[in-house]
Amino acid sequence: MGCGEDHIRRKITRDAMYHVLKSLWFTKEDVIFVVLKEGIILVRVFNIPFDYLDKEVAIEVGRSIGEVATIDWHAKDGGWVDYIRLGVKIDVLKPLRRAVHLVDRDGTEIICAINYERLLVFSYICSLIGHLTKKCNRKEEQIDANNQSFQYGKWLKVQIGGQTQTRGN
């Protein structure tokens, strides 16, 4: 392919993209932005005794977090290995939960840790989704109280890899 053909092909591609994007961006109707209030998030719930790893407990635990959308039957025979994995619809405008409390048959309270999968960004200070710790509105409160420890941290996320609090937003 010659130099001229490449130039023509780039110009056609650029012009096509321009027309498509222009038609998408410039509309006759008003553009309305909607704040998403709810979202389905995958959660892993740990520290549930083996005898309690069943569908009923999964639903009960999921309801304490939000509205249960899916139950991932992680291991064979309808059981789990060391956690319950749920798809839960949560209100993203409220802080993330760190744990759920389960009461066993003997009346003993069990604290079950929650990890969130594919959680993009959230603040370690307020635990709200959508902004990082360094951009949190409550950061000044934390500094004024001379408190350098956070109630939330990267341990709340399932560690698969990706963005950290030191990069990005």
C-alpha positions in Angstrom: 0.0 0.0 0.0 1.4 3.4 -0.9 1.6 6.5 1.2 -1.3 8.1 -0.5 -3.7 5.2 0.1 -2.9 5.2 3.8 -3.6 8.9 4.0 -6.9 8.5 2.2 -7.9 5.6 4.4 -7.1 7.5 7.7 -9.1 10.5 6.4 -12.1 8.4 5.6 -11.9 6.7 9.0 -11.5 10.0 10.8 -14.4 11.6 8.9 -16.6 8.6 9.6 -15.9 8.8 13.4 -16.5 12.5 13.4 -19.9 12.1 11.8 -21.0 9.3 14.1 -19.8 11.1 17.2 -21.3 14.4 16.1 -24.7 12.8 15.5 -24.5 11.1 19.0 -23.5 14.3 20.8 -25.6 16.9 19.2 -29.3 16.0 19.6 -32.5 18.0 19.4 -33.8 16.6 22.6 -32.5 17.7 26.1 -29.9 15.4 27.6 -30.8 14.2 31.0 -28.2 12.8 33.3 -29.4 10.3 35.8 -27.6 9.4 39.0 -27.5 5.6 39.4 -28.7 4.7 42.9 -28.6 0.9 42.8 -26.2 -1.6 41.3 -25.7 -5.3 41.5 -22.3 -6.1 43.0 -20.7 -9.5 43.6 -19.8 -10.1 47.2 -18.0 -12.9 49.0 -19.1 -13.6 52.6 -16.5 -15.4 54.7 -16.4 -17.1 58.1 -19.8 -18.9 57.8 -19.6 -22.3 59.5 -19.6 -25.2 57.1 -22.9 -26.5 58.5 -24.6 -23.3 57.5 -23.4 -23.2 53.9 -26.8 -23.7 52.2 -29.3 -21.7 50.1 -31.4 -20.5 53.0 -28.5 -19.0 54.9 -27.1 -17.5 51.6 -30.5 -15.7 51.0 -30.6 -14.5 54.6 -27.1 -13.2 54.6 -27.6 -11.6 51.2 -30.8 -9.9 52.4 -28.8 -8.3 55.2 -26.6 -6.7 52.6 -29.2 -5.8 50.0 -31.6 -7.5 47.6 -30.3 -10.9 46.5 -30.1 -11.2 42.7 -28.0 -14.3 42.2 -26.4 -17.1 44.3 -23.2 -18.5 42.8 -23.1 -22.2 43.6 -19.3 -22.1 43.7 -18.4 -25.7 44.4 -19.9 -29.0 43.4 -23.0 -30.4 44.9 -24.6 -27.0 45.6 -22.1 -26.0 48.4 -19.3 -23.6 48.9 -15.7 -24.0 49.7 -14.8 -21.2 52.2 -17.2 -18.4 51.3 -20.6 -17.7 49.9 -20.6 -15.7 46.6 -23.7 -13.6 45.9 -24.9 -11.0 43.5 -26.6 -8.4 45.6 -28.4 -5.2 44.5 -27.2 -2.5 46.9 -27.9 1.2 47.2 -24.6 2.7 46.0 -25.3 6.0 47.8 -24.9 4.3 51.1 -21.6 3.1 52.7 -20.5 -0.4 52.0 -20.9 -3.0 54.7 -17.8 -4.6 56.2 -19.5 -7.6 57.8 -22.8 -9.3 58.5 -23.8 -10.9 61.8 -25.1 -14.4 61.8 -26.6 -16.1 64.8 -26.1 -19.9 64.9 -28.5 -22.5 66.4 -26.9 -22.1 69.8 -27.5 -18.3 69.8 -23.8 -17.5 69.3 -23.2 -14.5 67.1 -20.8 -15.0 64.2 -19.2 -12.1 62.4 -18.8 -12.8 58.7 -16.5 -10.6 56.7 -17.6 -9.2 53.3 -15.4 -8.8 50.3 -16.6 -7.0 47.1 -15.6 -8.2 43.7 -14.8 -5.8 40.8 -15.3 -2.8 43.1 -13.7 0.0 41.1 -13.3 3.0 43.4 -14.4 3.7 46.9 -13.3 5.9 49.7 -11.5 4.3 52.7 -12.9 7.1 54.8 -16.6 7.1 54.1 -16.9 3.8 52.2 -19.0 5.3 49.4 -18.5 4.1 45.9 -17.5 6.6 43.2 -14.5 8.5 44.6 -11.1 7.7 46.1 -9.9 8.5 49.6 -7.8 11.4 48.5 -10.9 13.1 46.9 -13.3 12.3 49.8 -15.3 15.2 51.2 -14.9 13.8 54.7 -11.1 13.8 54.4 -10.8 17.0 56.4 -12.8 15.5 59.3 -10.4 12.7 59.4 -7.4 15.0 59.5 -9.1 17.3 62.1 -9.7 14.4 64.4 -6.0 13.5 63.9 -7.1 10.0 62.9 -4.9 8.3 60.4 -6.5 4.8 60.6 -9.5 4.1 58.3 -12.5 1.9 59.0 -12.3 0.7 55.5 -9.4 -0.4 53.3 -8.3 -2.5 50.3 -9.1 -5.6 52.3 -12.8 -4.9 51.5 -12.1 -5.7 47.8 -11.4 -9.1 46.4 -7.8 -8.8 45.3 -7.8 -9.6 41.6 -5.5 -6.8 40.5 -6.3 -3.3 39.1 -6.4 0.2 40.3 -5.2 1.2 43.7 -5.8 4.2 46.0 -2.6 5.8 44.8 -3.5 5.9 41.2 -6.3 7.3 39.1 -9.1 9.6 40.3 
